[in-house]
Amino acid sequence: LEQVDPSLKGNPHTSRIMASNGLKVNTGSYEGESFLAAHYKSPDPNIARARRFSLSGDMDGIDPFSPSFNPMAHNSSELGYIKNKPKLPAEMQAELDAHGTDGFTLTELVKEQPGLTYDDFLMLPGHIYFSPDDVNTHTRVTRNIRLRCPFVSSPMDTVSESAVAVAMALMGGIGIIHYNCSIEEQAAMVRQVKRFKNGFITTPLTMSPDATIGDVRRIKQDKGFSGIPITDTGKIGGKLLGMVCTRDMDFTADDKLSVQDVMTRDLVVAREGCSLTDANELMKNSKKGKLPIVNDKGQLVSLISRTDLLKHRDYPLSSVDKASKQLLCGAAVGTRDSDRERVKALAAEHVDVIVIDSAQGDSTFQADMIRWIKAQFPRVEVVGGNVVTSRQAAHLLAAGCDGLRVGMGVGSICTTQEVMACGRPQAMSVYQVASFARQFGIPIIADGGIRSPGHIVKALSLGASCVMMGSMLAGSHEAPGEWFYRDGQRMKKYRGMGSKEAMDKGSSTRYLMNSKETIRVEQGVSGAVVDKGSLYQFLPHLHMCLRQALQDVGMKSLQELHQGNEEGVTRFEKRTAAAQAEGRVHTVQHVQGSTYGS
């Protein structure tokens, strides 16, 4: 490997990782060897085991970088697929050994199938000794942030805003707020996620007294509800005047009638600062469907809905900060000098993860941004990318990033590979970068190419710790955008950040374009996706698909899956074009698909 930037000498992140691998740190001098090369050549056979477990979610309270950590205390003999391996009669075992193993190891598969994509292979079934509910999907999204579910939303302006980020965190994943907006708008979205309280609607839809019954009916048709607070300003924070709901309008035919003439003024309200338990008890006793929360001045600060309380009662998988108990939230930034002001604003809102959003992440600009963020805001985790090669990954790891985002030109609305002739098939990208980054205890996020629950499992089987999804989440109720109908189907707009529409709004900086006068080369398209329902139903469906898939391959956790890959226990099979057709629905007409399109 090439000699790294001399400015890395004395960097606390490089020193920490070197020390964790038994390498001597001599006052910031690495005695002529590059940090990465010295780290990679560590002779200790137990170090790789420590790194593997450092990416696992099964180590509650254990720091693999702690001096007291003993890799030998977590040896492979404790893994479930070894302890629960069926014992065969000696004669049958001898015949099985002589017959040979089925399929390929992951390393053999990659050598057999250049340009590997998710559709090019399958995982072979293993031995089942547990139920799907026993499967542990805990993982790491960055060096120090753990999730109970390996799902991350893509920072796209038709995918990730505050509502999606809240849903992702409540369901065990994490949302990354896009930056195709002003600094103030992005910071406000992060603030909404961090201030979210289970059951409290902090940004309810409100109306002014000048609104009409026709306006309310249109909202009900578009949004599906009609319990709307009326404030003097028409905004949250205004003085609460009343509420209007369906029963207030049932016997009124005049759509031009003002809401002031029909709204309910005698309201049951709760005071700011009340607990969710107290609010729920008040709603139960008053038999109301909506409960406004007001401050001492009578101004609306939030709203509680009985249906939301019932729907969001318990979130055992929630991704929360252990200290503040706030939901975890990430945000994307670019690499320009102006983005440093954006980072400052996001850090002030206590963002947990900064994702540096670039189509091609191996640049001096990104490396400088990573070093600056880690120096100015060491508490904030930084994910670098996008990368598809080990060399790209090495440059960003040397700069001090805490995670890597892998993928280039493989998204459903991305045209980078066609326009730029640059990129890499996603399965090969994930395998190569994950196997390299794992040597340094850094998790990777497989970004792009996820079209089905099966692709999620395959990305994780190749070494990814999490998957980032765009089109899979677009079209949900929580995703940005308005509904429209096409050919009888309810849809939402979905566009790539390299599309003309997104670039016109400001995303051209993601592609290192300098000004509005620059000739823009589009690397994405705009389209639409079908209604997927609410993420509060869709994400648990994806999670159960993942659990059942891990059960089928005989792996009780993501850590076991990765360990099984390294030991050759997890087996794979190549798929020809005919095999791919065979594995899909065929010879059937008028197919009725599943609820969530899996």
N, C-alpha and C positions, 0 to 999 in steps of 0.2 A: 504494500500500500504506500501511496505517496506520503511524504513528510507533511504533517498537518501545519496549519497556520501557527506561527510562533506566538501569536497573541493568546493562544490557548494555555500557555504555561502559567501555572498557578490557578487556573480555572477551578472553582470548587467542585463543579460537576465531574470533570475529568479526574480530579484527585480522588473523589469519592468512589467512582467506579474502579479506578486502579487499585485503591486500597482494598476494595471488596474482593479483588482477585489475587490478593497476596503480592501485589507488585509494589516495589519500593518507590515512594514519592520523595524525591530529593529536592526539597524547597522549590518545587515547581519545575525543576529540570528533569527531563526524562532520559538523560544520559545518552543522547544521540538517537534513541529510538522513538518513532512516532507513537503517540498515545494509542492509536487504534491497533497498530501492528504489535506493540508490546502486549496489549490486552489480549489480542487474538491468540498469541503464542503462549499464554499462561499454561504451565505444565501440570497444574493441579487437576487430577481427574475428577475431583468432586465439585469443581467450580461450575461445570456445565449443569450438574444436578441442581445446584443452588440457583442458577439462572432460570432453569425450568420452573422451579417452585416459586420464584419471585413473580412469575406471570400468572400464577394460579390464584383463584379466589378462595382456596380452601385453607388458607393459613391465617385465620383470625388471630390477631395479636402477635404475629411472628414477622420480624423484619429480617429478610434474607441478607441484608447488608450489615446487620448487627454483628459485633464480634462474638456474641454468645450463640449465634446461629450455627447449628451443627448439621451440615448436609446429610451426613450418614444417618441422622435420626429420621430422615424422610426418604428412605431408600425404596427402590422399586418393588421390593418384596411385599410392601404394604398395599400396593395398588390392587384394587378390587378384581381386575381381570386376571391377575396372577393368583390371588388367594382363592378365587372361586372357579378356577379352571377345572372342568370335569376331568376325572381320572379314568383312563381307559384300561382295559385288560392289557397286559404286556404284549400279547400276540397282536392285538388290534393296533396298539400304538406303534409297534414295529412296522406293520403293513402301511399305516398312515404315513410314517416317516419315509418309507421307501417310495410311496406314491408321490411324495413331493407336496409342497405348499401351493395353495390356490392363489391366483392373482399376482400382484406386484406389491413390493413395498413402495412407499411414496418416492423414495430416491430412484428406484427402478422405473417407476411410472414416468417420472419427469424425463429420464434418459430415453425411454421408449417413445415418448410422444412430445416432440418439439412443438412449441407454440401452443401449449396446453390451455384450454378454456374449460369453463365449468361443465359444459355439455359433453366434453370428451371423455369423461370417466365416471365411474360409480364406485361407491364404497361397498365392500363385501360384508355380509352380515357376520356378527360375532355371537358369543354365547350370552344369553339373557339370564340374569340372576336377580333382577331388581325391577321395580315398576317405574313408569315415567315420572311419577311424583318424587321419586328418590334421586332423580338426576340433579346435579348441582351445576348451574350455568354461571356461577360467579367468575368474574374475569377482571382484567385491568384495561382501562382505556388509555391511561398514561402510566408513567413510572409509579406514581403515588396515589392515583385515583382508581378505586375499585367500583365495579358495577355488579349487580346481581343478574343482569340480563345483558347480553352482548350487542345491544342495538343502539345505533347512533343516527340521528337525523342529519341529512346533508344540508349545509348552509346555502340553500337556494331560496330565492325570493318567492317562489311558489310552493315552498315546502316548510321552511323553518322560521316561524315567528313565535311569539310567547305562548300561544295556546298549544302548539305542537311541543314546544320545549317542556311545558308543564306536564303534558300527557306522557312524554317520553320518560321524564324523571319519576313520575308516579308509578309507571309500569316497570321500573328497574333499569332503564337505559339513560341516555342523556341527549338533550337537544342542543344543536349548534346554531345560534341565531345568525342569519345572513347579514352582510354589510352593504347590500345594495340600497342604502338609505343614508340619511344624515347621521352624524355621530349621536345627536340628541335622541333620535328615534331608536337607534340600536340600544343605547344605554337605557332608555325607558323600557324596552322589551325585556332586557336582562333584569331590570328592577322589578318588573311584574312577576317574573319567575321567582326571584329570590324572596319576594314579599308574599308569595302565594301561601295561603293558609287553607288547609284541607276543608273544602266545603264553602269557603268564602269566595264570592265572585267579586274581584277587586276592580274590574272594568266592565260593569254591566252596561247594556245598551240603554240609553236614557233618551227622553224627548222633552222638548220645551212645551209650554202651554199653548203655543201657536200651532202645534201639530194637529192634524185632523184624524178622524176615525179611519179615513181611507189610508193614511200613512201607517196606522197601526195594523190594518188588515194586510197591507203589502209586506210589512215586516213579518207578520205571522206566516204568510205564504212563502217568503224567502228563507226565513230562519227557523220556522217551526214552533215559535212560541209567541205569546202576546202579553205576558205579565211584565209591563214596562213602567219603571218609575218616571214620574214627571217632576222635573226640577226647574227652578226659575231661569237657569242658564241653558238648560238642555244638555248639561254635561255632569259627569261625576264631580262632586265637590260643591254643586249648587244646592240651594235650599230645597228640601223635599216638600213638594206640594201635594202629591197624591200618587196613586197607582191606577193604571188602566189595564184591564184584562178582558178575556173573551166574554165573560158574563156581563160586563158593563156595556157591551156593544150588541149583544144578541138580538135585542128588539129595536135596534136603530138601523134604519135603511139609508139614512143620509150620510154619505161618505165625507161630505164637506163640513160636517158638524165638528166643532172644536172638542178636543179631549177634555177641556175644562168643564164641559157641560155633562160629561158622563163619568169622569174618573171618581174613584173612591178617595175621599179626603180623610175619613176617620180611620187611621192606620194603626196597626200594631207594629211597633218598631223596637229594636234593641239598641243599646248604647254601645258606642265604640269601646273596644276592650273586652267585651264579653267573650266567654269561651264558646267553643262550638257545642259543647254539651248543654250549656245554658240556653243557647240559641235554639237548639233542637227541641229542648223541653218547652220553650216558649211557643214554638211553632206547633208542637203537638197539642198544647193546651188551647191555643187560639184557633186551631184547625185552619191555618192559613197555608197557602202554597208558596208564598214568597214572604220573606222577612227582611225589610230594609234595615241597614245598620247606619245610624246617624251619630254625629258628634254633639257636643254641648250646644252648638249653634244651630242644630237642626239640619246640618248639611249632610248629604248622602256620601258615605265613605265606602260602602260595599253592600252586597246583597246576598242573601242566602236563599236557595231554592230547595224545596223538599225533595224534588226528583234528584237533584245533585247530591243531596245528603245520602239518599238511598243508594245512588249509583257509585258514589265515591266514599263509601263508609270506611273501608279498610284497604290499605295499600301496603301489604307486608313486604313488597319488593322495592319500595321507594328508594331512589338514589338521593341521599341527604348528606350534608356535611355533618360529621360527628359532633363538632363543637357548636355550631350555630343552629343545627337542626333545619337549616334551609335546604330547599331543593338544589341539586347540582345543576349548573347551567354553563354552557360554553358559548363562545362567540367567535366569528371569523373576522380577520383583518387582512389588509394587503401588506405590501412591502415598501410603500412610499414613505417619505418623511412625514407627510400629513397623517399617516396611519398611527404615528406615535401618539398624537393627541387622542386618537380613537382608543388606543390601548389604555391611556391614562383614565379616560372616562369610564371604560369598562372595568378597570381595576377598582375604581372608586365605588362601583356597584357590587363589588365582591364577586366578580366572575371567577369561575373555577378553572376554566380551560380556555386558552386562546389558540385557535386553529388558524395558522397562516395559510391563506387561501390563494394558491397559485396553480395554474394548469401544469407548469413545469417548475418544480420546486428547487432544483439544483442551481441556485444562483447566488452570487455574492450578496445581492440585496436581501435575500431571505436569511442567509447565514448571519448577516449584520443585525437583522431584526431580531433573530432568536437571541443573540448575545445581549442585545440592548434590553429586551424584555426580562431575561433572566437576571441581569444586573440590577435593573430598576425595580422589578416586582418578583423577587425570588419565590414568593408563595404561589404565584400563578403558574400552572402547568402549561407547557407549549407543545403543540403538535405541529410538526413540519410536514411539508409535502407540496404537491404530490410527487411521488417518486415511483419508479418501476425497476430500478437496477440497484445492485448492492453498492456500487460506487456512489450513486446519488445519495443513498442512505448514509454512507460513511461520512460524506461531507456535512450532512445535517446533524448526525450524531456527534461529530466532532465539535459542532457549534454549540451543543448542549441541549438539544430538544429532548422532550420527555416522552414523545410518541411520534409515530410516522403514519402518514396517510398514503395508501398505495393504490395506484390506478391512473391510467392516462388514456383517454379516448374510448372508454368502454361503456359509458353511460348510455341509456336508451335515447337521450336527446343530444348526444355528443357526436360531432363529426371530425374531431381532431385527427384521427387516424386516416380518414379519407382526404382531408384538406392538407394536412401537414406531413403525411407519411411518417408520422412519429408516434410512438407509443409501444405497447406490448400486450399480448393476450393476457387477460387478467389472472387466470389461474397460475401461469408461470410467474407473473409479477409478484403475486402474493407469496408463493413458495420461496422464491429467491430472496426477497427482502426480509421475509419473516425469519428464514433460517439464519440470515446474517445478523439481523437486529437482536435476535434471541441471545446471541453470544454476549450482548452487552446489557441484558435485562430490560430491553426496551420493547414494549408491545406495539403491534401495528394494527391499523384499521383498514380493512379491505373496502375500498370505495369504488363502487360502480359495478355494473354487470349483474346485479342481483335482480332476477326476474321472478323468483319463486322461493318458497321456503327451503327447497332442496339446495338452491344455490347458497343460502346462508350456511347450511351445514357443510357444504363443500369448501367454502371460503375458510371456515374455522378449522376444517380438517387439514388444510394446507399450511396452517400455522398462524392464521390471523387470530387476534384476541377479541376483536369486535368487527361488526360489519356496519358500513354507513349506507343508508338507503335514501333514495330520492323518489323515484317513480313509485316505489312500493308504498310510500306514505302520502304522496300527492293524491288529491282527490278525496282525502278523508275530511270529516266534518271540521276538524281542527285546523286543517291546512288553510293558508291564505287564499283569497279569491272568491268570486261569486259563482253560484251555480248557473248553469244554462243547460238547455236540452238539445240533443242532436240525435235524430233517428230514434226518438222515444227513450233515450238514456240520459240520466242526469250526470253532468260532467263538470269538471273544473279545469281551468287552464293550467298547463304545465310546460315550462320552458327551460332550456339550458342556459347557464350563465354566459355561454358564448354565443347565444342567439342575438339577432339584431335588436329585438325588443329589450332584452336585458342590458345589452351594451349601451343602448340609448339612455337607459336609466343610470348608468355609471359603472357597470361591471367590466368595462374594457380594461380597467386597471389590473384586473386579474390576469390579463394577458400581456402585461408590461407595455401597454400602449400609452403614449405620452400626453396626447391632447385630443380635443374634439376634432381637430383638423386632420388627425392621422387617418390614413385610409384603413378602414377596419376590415379585418379578415374574420368572417364569422366562423366559429367553431362549434356551433350548436343550432338547434332548431326549436321552434315553438309548436306545441300541440295541445292535446287535451287528454285527460284520463277519466275513467268511469268512477262514479261514486263508490268509495270503499267502506262507507259507514264511519263510525267513530273509532278512533284509535284505542279507546277504552275497551273495545271488543276485539279489534283487529290485532293489537299487539299481544294480548294473551293467547290468541289463536296461533300467531307465529311462534310464541314461546313454547306452546305445547307441541307444535310441529318439531321444534328443535329437540325437545326432551324425548319425544318418541323416536326421532332419528338416532339420537345417541343410544337409546335403548336397543335399537335394531343392530347397531354395530358393536354392542356390548361394552360401551364406555360410560361410566357413571358420572363423569365430569369432563369439562373441557381440558383440565389438566391431564387427566388420564388419556384423553384423545391425543394430545400433543406428545405425551410420554410414549404412548403406543406407536406413534409414527416413528419416533427415534429408535425404538427397539424393534421395529419391523412387525409388531403385533397387528396393527391396523393394516388391512389389505385392500388393494384397489384393483379395478379392472378397467381396461380401455373400452371405449364404445365406438363402434363403427357407425356410419350414417344409418345403416339398416337397424342397428341396435338402438339408436336414438329414436327412430320411428316406432320401433317395437315397444319402447318404454313409455310412449305417449298414448293417449286415447286414440283408438283406431277402429275401423270397421263398424262404427256406430253413428247413427244419424240422430239429429235433434238432441244433442247432448245437453244435459242440464248441469251447468258448472256448479262448483262449490260456492258458498256464500262469499268467501274472500278470495276467490280466484286462484286458489292454490292447486 
